[in-house]
């Protein structure tokens, strides 16, 4: 489907992107391959074990509190 390349280029420039044009299937495949190289993600290694330990301690405290309320005695 024909599109107006001017407005698309304006949108790409305004958002910091790049406008691509492809008139054939081969060109479209090349554009998608180029986009795959340009668009990516950064992997960040981060230790999240503290969150799980904290959640476990919080659940343990809640369970102990509920036990005291339910049975009205210390375990």
ABEGO torsion letter per residue (X at the ends): XBBBAAAAAAAAAAAGBBBBBBABAAAAAAAAAAAAAABBBBBBBBBAAAAAAAAAAAAAAAAAAAAAAAAGBBX
